[in-house]
Amino acid sequence: MIEYKIATSEDIAELMAIRLEMLREVNFLSKDYIFSEDFYSYSRDYFLNGQHTTVLAVDEKDEKNGENEKTIGCATLCYIEMMPTFSHPTGRRSHLMNVYTAPDYRVQGMARRMVEMLIEEAKRRGVTEISLDATASGRPLYRKLGFRESEECMVLVLE
């Protein structure tokens, strides 16, 4: 049975493990790739102190490995506070990221469930816009959930 839960600081080990698993996969890194100490530390600090909500999907009984519990998915909504505008009167916006389901559990609706939970949380918090950067494989899901393609944004990357 799959349990979906809002992560807390007590879940930091699981948060970090599933995020690093996701980053290895989407960046085509080897399973034994070691992230820099700074990257690991900044990521851990964000999960502990940043403005976000993260949902974890947990298989309560992983029969394959004889384990009682295994984190198999995650999705994070990062909150951004901006000056209010007419179209965003609260000034509260968010960015959806790290939507990931482990390969053996895909195409079962888990990513959809996690994102729906985050959309509901965003509504409760008065968020007026959720942005995201989607992979080609993720775009159909986001379209079904009501996300639209946008060309409204320009970005300056500072190095």
C-alpha positions in Angstrom: 0.0 0.0 0.0 1.3 3.5 -0.9 1.1 6.2 1.7 1.4 9.9 0.7 2.5 12.3 3.4 3.8 15.8 3.9 7.4 15.5 4.8 8.7 16.9 8.1 12.2 17.4 9.5 12.0 13.8 10.8 12.0 12.6 7.2 15.3 14.4 6.2 17.2 11.1 5.4 14.4 9.9 3.1 14.1 13.4 1.5 17.7 13.6 0.7 17.9 10.0 -0.5 15.0 10.3 -3.0 16.1 13.7 -4.2 19.6 12.5 -4.9 18.2 9.4 -6.7 16.0 11.7 -8.8 18.9 14.0 -9.7 21.1 11.1 -10.7 18.5 9.8 -13.0 17.4 13.1 -14.7 21.0 14.2 -15.1 22.1 10.8 -16.4 24.6 10.3 -13.6 25.8 6.9 -12.4 24.1 5.4 -9.3 27.3 5.8 -7.3 27.8 9.4 -8.3 28.8 11.4 -5.2 27.5 15.0 -4.9 29.7 17.7 -3.5 29.6 18.3 0.2 28.3 21.9 -0.5 25.5 20.8 -2.7 24.4 18.1 -0.2 24.6 20.6 2.7 22.7 23.4 0.8 20.0 20.9 -0.2 19.7 19.5 3.3 19.5 23.0 4.8 16.7 23.9 2.3 14.6 20.9 3.3 15.1 21.8 7.0 14.7 25.6 6.8 13.4 26.6 3.4 9.9 27.7 2.5 8.5 24.6 0.9 6.1 21.7 1.1 7.3 18.3 0.1 5.2 15.3 -0.4 6.7 11.8 -0.1 5.2 8.6 -1.5 6.1 5.6 0.6 5.6 2.0 -0.2 4.7 0.7 3.3 5.7 -2.9 2.4 8.4 -3.3 -0.2 8.1 -7.1 -0.9 10.9 -7.1 -3.5 13.6 -6.2 -1.0 12.0 -7.5 2.2 11.8 -4.0 3.6 9.0 -2.7 5.7 9.0 0.8 4.1 10.6 2.4 1.1 10.4 6.0 -0.1 9.5 5.8 -3.8 8.5 9.3 -4.8 8.6 13.0 -4.0 7.4 16.3 -5.2 8.2 19.8 -3.8 6.5 23.1 -3.9 8.9 26.0 -3.2 7.1 29.2 -2.0 8.1 32.6 -3.4 6.9 35.9 -1.8 6.7 38.8 -4.1 5.2 42.2 -4.2 1.5 41.9 -4.8 0.1 42.7 -8.3 -3.4 43.0 -9.7 -3.2 39.4 -11.1 -1.4 38.1 -7.9 -2.9 40.1 -5.0 -1.3 38.0 -2.3 2.1 38.2 -3.8 2.4 34.4 -3.0 3.7 32.3 -5.9 5.3 28.9 -6.0 7.5 26.7 -8.1 6.9 23.0 -8.4 10.0 20.8 -8.7 11.5 17.4 -7.9 8.5 15.5 -9.1 9.8 12.0 -9.2 8.6 8.4 -9.0 11.0 5.5 -8.8 11.1 3.5 -12.1 9.4 0.3 -10.7 6.4 2.4 -9.6 5.7 4.6 -12.6 2.4 5.0 -14.5 0.3 4.2 -11.4 -0.9 7.8 -10.7 1.6 8.5 -7.9 3.0 11.7 -9.4 -0.5 13.0 -10.1 -1.5 12.3 -6.5 1.5 14.1 -5.1 1.1 17.1 -7.3 -2.6 17.3 -6.5 -1.8 17.4 -2.8 0.6 20.3 -3.4 -1.9 22.2 -5.5 -4.4 21.9 -2.6 -1.7 23.1 -0.1 -0.9 26.0 -2.4 -4.6 27.0 -2.5 -4.7 26.9 1.3 -1.7 29.2 1.5 -3.2 31.8 -0.9 -0.8 31.0 -3.7 -2.0 32.5 -7.0 0.5 30.9 -9.4 2.5 27.7 -9.6 5.3 27.6 -12.2 7.4 24.6 -13.1 10.1 23.3 -15.5 8.8 20.1 -17.1 10.5 17.3 -18.9 8.9 16.1 -22.1 7.6 13.0 -20.3 6.0 15.1 -17.5 4.2 17.6 -19.7 1.1 15.5 -20.4 0.5 15.1 -16.6 0.8 18.8 -16.0 -1.5 19.6 -18.9 -4.1 17.3 -17.4 -3.8 19.1 -14.1 -4.5 22.5 -15.8 -1.0 23.8 -16.3 -0.5 25.8 -19.5 2.6 26.5 -21.6 3.9 30.0 -21.1 6.3 32.3 -22.9 5.9 35.1 -20.4 9.2 34.7 -18.7 12.8 35.8 -19.5 15.6 34.7 -17.3 19.1 36.0 -16.7 21.4 33.4 -15.3 24.1 34.9 -13.1 27.4 33.1 -12.8 
